[in-house]
Amino acid sequence: MPVTSRYFIKTGLLFFILAMVLGVLSTLNPELSIKLRPFFWHSLMVGWITQIIIGVSLWMFPGRSRTEDYRSQFLSWLIYFSLNTGLLLRIIFEPFSNSPRLLVISALIVSAFLHIIASFSYFLEMWPRVVSKEKQLKNRRLKKGST
């Protein structure tokens, strides 16, 4: 299992625990439920489910290179850091989203931008991995013929 997959899956599990704690707190205190709802859903959907899906897909679909050096996994690390930084910014600044302060608005815009970067990076990382067997065999034949 690639290192990046382990990071995605372990971080996803931490967000799962966080989401469950927030869910229990919301159930115990209905007044707190309205305030915790955005944290709960972001932790559950982006923090847990999205990271588990990304981690498992990076693991299950073979990569372009079997090495685990930084250069071959640059996009995976970019996905990891942009997704989690964006999520943490969202969790920190979401409660203040009604505030017209420039810092809050800027942080939420940066959060959204980081999630877009993570999405496009994931697309770029996964697209070459999802090719048909015929295309893989054709590419291998072309590589053997050129050497």
DRENDO-335729 format. One record per residue: residue number from 1; residue in three letters; x, y, z of N, C-alpha, C in turn. Coordinates in steps of 0.05 Angstrom, whole numbers, plus 5000, padded with zeros to 4 digits. Atoms other than C-alpha are relative to their C-alpha. Layout:
<rs>
<r NUM,'ALA',<X,Y,Z>,<X,Y,Z>,<X,Y,Z>>
...
</rs>
This chain:
<rs>
<r 1,'MET',<5017,4976,5000>,<5000,5000,5000>,<5018,5025,5000>>
<r 2,'PRO',<4984,4975,5001>,<5029,5068,4981>,<4998,5016,5026>>
<r 3,'VAL',<4999,4983,4976>,<5048,5116,5037>,<4976,5020,4999>>
<r 4,'THR',<5021,4980,5002>,<4998,5168,5011>,<4972,4987,5006>>
<r 5,'SER',<5026,5013,4994>,<4941,5117,5014>,<4997,4996,5030>>
<r 6,'ARG',<5001,5004,4971>,<4958,5102,5087>,<4993,5027,5014>>
<r 7,'TYR',<5007,4974,4988>,<4956,5177,5103>,<4971,5007,4995>>
<r 8,'PHE',<5028,4994,5006>,<4889,5186,5068>,<4981,4984,5018>>
<r 9,'ILE',<5018,5018,4985>,<4858,5126,5103>,<5001,5006,5030>>
<r 10,'LYS',<4998,4994,4972>,<4885,5142,5172>,<4988,5027,5007>>
<r 11,'THR',<5012,4974,4995>,<4865,5215,5167>,<4970,4998,4997>>
<r 12,'GLY',<5028,5005,5003>,<4797,5193,5142>,<4988,4987,5025>>
<r 13,'LEU',<5010,5012,4976>,<4789,5149,5203>,<4999,5019,5023>>
<r 14,'LEU',<5000,4979,4979>,<4807,5207,5249>,<4975,5019,4996>>
<r 15,'PHE',<5024,4983,5005>,<4753,5250,5215>,<4974,4984,5006>>
<r 16,'PHE',<5024,5016,4994>,<4704,5192,5223>,<4994,5001,5030>>
<r 17,'ILE',<5003,4998,4971>,<4716,5192,5298>,<4990,5028,5008>>
<r 18,'LEU',<5009,4972,4995>,<4709,5268,5299>,<4970,5003,4993>>
<r 19,'ALA',<5028,4997,5009>,<4643,5264,5260>,<4982,4985,5020>>
<r 20,'MET',<5017,5015,4981>,<4616,5211,5308>,<4997,5015,5026>>
<r 21,'VAL',<5001,4984,4975>,<4634,5253,5369>,<4982,5024,4996>>
<r 22,'LEU',<5017,4977,5006>,<4601,5314,5337>,<4970,4991,4998>>
<r 23,'GLY',<5027,5011,5002>,<4540,5271,5321>,<4988,4994,5027>>
<r 24,'VAL',<5009,5006,4973>,<4534,5247,5393>,<4994,5026,5016>>
<r 25,'LEU',<5005,4974,4987>,<4542,5318,5420>,<4975,5014,4990>>
<r 26,'SER',<5024,4988,5012>,<4488,5342,5372>,<4975,4987,5011>>
<r 27,'THR',<5024,5015,4990>,<4441,5288,5396>,<4995,5007,5030>>
<r 28,'LEU',<5003,4994,4971>,<4454,5304,5470>,<4990,5028,5005>>
<r 29,'ASN',<5007,4972,4996>,<4445,5379,5462>,<4988,5011,4974>>
<r 30,'PRO',<5013,4990,5025>,<4393,5400,5409>,<5007,5029,4993>>
<r 31,'GLU',<4992,4973,5006>,<4413,5473,5416>,<5027,5002,4986>>
<r 32,'LEU',<4974,5001,5012>,<4484,5456,5399>,<5000,4987,4972>>
<r 33,'SER',<5002,5014,5026>,<4461,5414,5340>,<5001,5018,4976>>
<r 34,'ILE',<5000,4981,5022>,<4449,5474,5295>,<5029,5011,4995>>
<r 35,'LYS',<4973,4989,5003>,<4519,5501,5308>,<5020,4978,4990>>
<r 36,'LEU',<4982,5021,5007>,<4553,5433,5300>,<4994,4987,4973>>
<r 37,'ARG',<5008,5013,5025>,<4516,5411,5237>,<5020,5003,4977>>
<r 38,'PRO',<4981,4998,5021>,<4565,5441,5187>,<5026,4985,5005>>
<r 39,'PHE',<4976,5015,4993>,<4625,5412,5224>,<4996,4970,4996>>
<r 40,'PHE',<5006,5028,5002>,<4591,5344,5227>,<5001,4991,4971>>
<r 41,'TRP',<5002,5008,5028>,<4575,5342,5152>,<5027,5002,4985>>
<r 42,'HIS',<4974,4998,5013>,<4643,5368,5130>,<5019,4978,5009>>
<r 43,'SER',<4983,5021,4990>,<4679,5319,5175>,<4992,4973,4989>>
<r 44,'LEU',<5009,5026,5010>,<4636,5261,5152>,<5004,4997,4970>>
<r 45,'MET',<5000,5003,5029>,<4632,5275,5077>,<5028,5005,4987>>
<r 46,'VAL',<4974,4994,5011>,<4699,5307,5061>,<5022,4987,5016>>
<r 47,'GLY',<4979,5011,4983>,<4740,5285,5120>,<5002,4970,5000>>
<r 48,'TRP',<5000,5029,4998>,<4719,5213,5123>,<4996,4987,4973>>
<r 49,'ILE',<5007,5015,5024>,<4684,5188,5060>,<5018,5007,4977>>
<r 50,'THR',<4983,4993,5023>,<4723,5228,5009>,<5028,4990,5003>>
<r 51,'GLN',<4973,5009,4996>,<4790,5212,5040>,<5003,4970,4998>>
<r 52,'ILE',<4999,5030,5002>,<4775,5138,5046>,<4999,4992,4970>>
<r 53,'ILE',<5003,5006,5028>,<4753,5137,4973>,<5026,5006,4985>>
<r 54,'ILE',<4975,4993,5013>,<4816,5173,4950>,<5022,4981,5008>>
<r 55,'GLY',<4979,5018,4990>,<4862,5131,4993>,<4998,4972,4988>>
<r 56,'VAL',<5003,5027,5011>,<4833,5065,4969>,<5004,5000,4970>>
<r 57,'SER',<4997,5000,5029>,<4830,5086,4896>,<5030,5004,4992>>
<r 58,'LEU',<4972,4997,5006>,<4903,5108,4897>,<5015,4974,5005>>
<r 59,'TRP',<4988,5026,4993>,<4920,5040,4927>,<4992,4979,4979>>
<r 60,'MET',<5011,5022,5016>,<4876,4996,4883>,<5006,5003,4970>>
<r 61,'PHE',<4994,4997,5028>,<4890,5027,4815>,<5030,5005,4998>>
<r 62,'PRO',<4971,4998,5001>,<4963,5016,4798>,<5009,5027,4988>>
<r 63,'GLY',<4990,4974,5009>,<5003,5079,4788>,<5019,4998,4976>>
<r 64,'ARG',<4982,4999,5023>,<5049,5101,4733>,<5028,4990,5008>>
<r 65,'SER',<4974,5009,4990>,<5109,5084,4777>,<4996,4985,5026>>
<r 66,'ARG',<5002,5016,4976>,<5119,5033,4831>,<5016,5012,5023>>
<r 67,'THR',<4983,4988,4979>,<5169,5077,4869>,<4983,5018,5018>>
<r 68,'GLU',<5015,4983,4981>,<5147,5115,4930>,<5016,5026,5006>>
<r 69,'ASP',<4986,4975,4996>,<5193,5175,4921>,<4981,5023,4997>>
<r 70,'TYR',<5017,4976,4999>,<5165,5245,4928>,<4991,5008,4972>>
<r 71,'ARG',<5006,4991,5027>,<5168,5261,4854>,<4977,4984,4987>>
<r 72,'SER',<5020,5017,5013>,<5126,5202,4832>,<4973,5002,5015>>
<r 73,'GLN',<5025,4997,4985>,<5073,5217,4886>,<4993,5029,5005>>
<r 74,'PHE',<5005,4971,4996>,<5072,5293,4879>,<4970,5007,5000>>
<r 75,'LEU',<5029,4993,5001>,<4999,5297,4858>,<4985,4988,5023>>
<r 76,'SER',<5013,5012,4977>,<4978,5249,4913>,<5003,5018,5025>>
<r 77,'TRP',<4995,4983,4977>,<5011,5293,4965>,<4986,5027,4997>>
<r 78,'LEU',<5014,4975,5005>,<4982,5356,4933>,<4970,4997,5006>>
<r 79,'ILE',<5028,5005,4994>,<4913,5325,4938>,<4996,4999,5031>>
<r 80,'TYR',<5002,5003,4971>,<4925,5306,5011>,<5001,5027,5015>>
<r 81,'PHE',<4996,4975,4985>,<4950,5374,5034>,<4979,5021,4992>>
<r 82,'SER',<5020,4980,5007>,<4902,5417,4994>,<4972,4992,5010>>
<r 83,'LEU',<5026,5008,4990>,<4841,5375,5014>,<4998,5005,5030>>
<r 84,'ASN',<5001,4997,4971>,<4859,5375,5088>,<5003,5028,5010>>
<r 85,'THR',<4997,4972,4992>,<4882,5447,5092>,<4974,5015,4994>>
<r 86,'GLY',<5026,4988,5006>,<4818,5468,5057>,<4978,4992,5020>>
<r 87,'LEU',<5019,5009,4981>,<4777,5426,5104>,<5004,5013,5027>>
<r 88,'LEU',<4995,4987,4974>,<4811,5454,5166>,<4992,5029,4999>>
<r 89,'LEU',<5008,4972,5002>,<4801,5525,5141>,<4969,5002,5001>>
<r 90,'ARG',<5030,5000,5000>,<4727,5509,5129>,<4990,4996,5028>>
<r 91,'ILE',<5009,5007,4973>,<4719,5479,5198>,<5005,5024,5019>>
<r 92,'ILE',<4993,4978,4982>,<4754,5538,5232>,<4983,5025,4995>>
<r 93,'PHE',<5013,4974,5006>,<4720,5595,5195>,<4971,4998,4993>>
<r 94,'GLU',<5029,5003,5006>,<4651,5566,5180>,<4982,5013,5021>>
<r 95,'PRO',<5018,4987,4981>,<4621,5590,5246>,<4998,5030,4997>>
<r 96,'PHE',<4999,4971,5003>,<4640,5661,5228>,<4991,5009,4972>>
<r 97,'SER',<5006,4994,5028>,<4612,5657,5157>,<4979,5023,4997>>
<r 98,'ASN',<5019,4977,5002>,<4557,5709,5173>,<5015,5026,5005>>
<r 99,'SER',<4985,4975,4995>,<4612,5759,5191>,<5011,5011,4974>>
<r 100,'PRO',<4990,4988,5025>,<4631,5808,5137>,<5030,5005,5000>>
<r 101,'ARG',<4971,4995,4997>,<4704,5807,5159>,<5015,4988,4976>>
<r 102,'LEU',<4984,5008,5023>,<4754,5802,5103>,<5015,4974,5005>>
<r 103,'LEU',<4985,5024,4993>,<4794,5748,5139>,<4982,4975,4997>>
<r 104,'VAL',<5019,5023,5002>,<4733,5702,5144>,<4993,4994,4971>>
<r 105,'ILE',<5007,5004,5028>,<4712,5712,5072>,<5023,4989,4984>>
<r 106,'SER',<4976,5009,5014>,<4783,5703,5047>,<5006,4971,5007>>
<r 107,'ALA',<4994,5028,4992>,<4793,5639,5087>,<4981,4981,4988>>
<r 108,'LEU',<5019,5018,5013>,<4729,5609,5060>,<5004,4998,4970>>
<r 109,'ILE',<4994,5000,5029>,<4748,5628,4989>,<5025,4982,4995>>
<r 110,'VAL',<4975,5017,5002>,<4818,5597,4999>,<4993,4971,5004>>
<r 111,'SER',<5008,5027,4995>,<4785,5535,5027>,<4987,4988,4976>>
<r 112,'ALA',<5013,5010,5024>,<4741,5528,4966>,<5020,4996,4977>>
<r 113,'PHE',<4979,5003,5020>,<4801,5540,4920>,<5017,4976,5005>>
<r 114,'LEU',<4984,5023,4994>,<4841,5487,4956>,<4985,4974,4994>>
<r 115,'HIS',<5015,5024,5007>,<4785,5437,4947>,<4998,4996,4970>>
<r 116,'ILE',<4999,5002,5029>,<4783,5453,4873>,<5027,4990,4990>>
<r 117,'ILE',<4974,5010,5006>,<4858,5442,4869>,<5002,4970,5005>>
<r 118,'ALA',<5000,5028,4993>,<4849,5375,4904>,<4984,4984,4980>>
<r 119,'SER',<5017,5014,5020>,<4793,5355,4856>,<5014,4997,4974>>
<r 120,'PHE',<4987,5002,5026>,<4832,5371,4793>,<5025,4983,5002>>
<r 121,'SER',<4977,5017,4996>,<4895,5339,4821>,<4993,4970,5001>>
<r 122,'TYR',<5010,5028,4999>,<4856,5276,4836>,<4993,4990,4972>>
<r 123,'PHE',<5007,5007,5028>,<4829,5276,4765>,<5026,4994,4984>>
<r 124,'LEU',<4975,5004,5015>,<4900,5284,4737>,<5015,4975,5009>>
<r 125,'GLU',<4986,5024,4990>,<4927,5229,4782>,<4986,4974,4992>>
<r 126,'MET',<5014,5024,5006>,<4872,5179,4768>,<4995,4994,4971>>
<r 127,'TRP',<5007,5004,5028>,<4857,5189,4694>,<5018,4980,4986>>
<r 128,'PRO',<4982,5019,5014>,<4920,5153,4668>,<4998,4972,5012>>
<r 129,'ARG',<5001,5026,4987>,<4908,5096,4717>,<4976,4984,4991>>
<r 130,'VAL',<5025,5014,5008>,<4839,5080,4689>,<5000,4998,4970>>
<r 131,'VAL',<5000,5005,5029>,<4855,5054,4620>,<4993,4970,4995>>
<r 132,'SER',<5008,5028,5006>,<4832,4991,4585>,<5024,4982,4998>>
<r 133,'LYS',<4979,5019,5002>,<4873,4928,4583>,<5013,5001,4972>>
<r 134,'GLU',<4989,4998,5028>,<4880,4935,4507>,<5020,5023,4998>>
<r 135,'LYS',<4983,4977,5002>,<4909,5004,4514>,<5026,4996,5016>>
<r 136,'GLN',<4976,5006,4984>,<4957,4981,4569>,<5019,4982,4984>>
<r 137,'LEU',<4983,5018,5016>,<4982,4924,4524>,<5012,5014,4977>>
<r 138,'LYS',<4990,4984,5023>,<4989,4971,4465>,<5023,5018,5009>>
<r 139,'ASN',<4978,4983,4989>,<5030,5020,4507>,<5025,4984,5007>>
<r 140,'ARG',<4976,5017,4993>,<5075,4964,4532>,<5015,4991,4974>>
<r 141,'ARG',<4987,5008,5025>,<5087,4940,4460>,<5015,5023,4988>>
<r 142,'LEU',<4987,4977,5011>,<5103,5010,4438>,<5026,5007,5015>>
<r 143,'LYS',<4976,4994,4984>,<5153,5019,4495>,<5021,4979,4994>>
<r 144,'LYS',<4981,5021,5006>,<5186,4952,4480>,<5012,5004,4972>>
<r 145,'GLY',<4991,4995,5027>,<5191,4970,4406>,<5019,5023,4998>>
<r 146,'SER',<4983,4977,5001>,<5224,5036,4421>,<5027,4997,5014>>
<r 147,'THR',<4975,5004,4986>,<5279,5007,4465>,<5019,4983,4985>>
</rs>
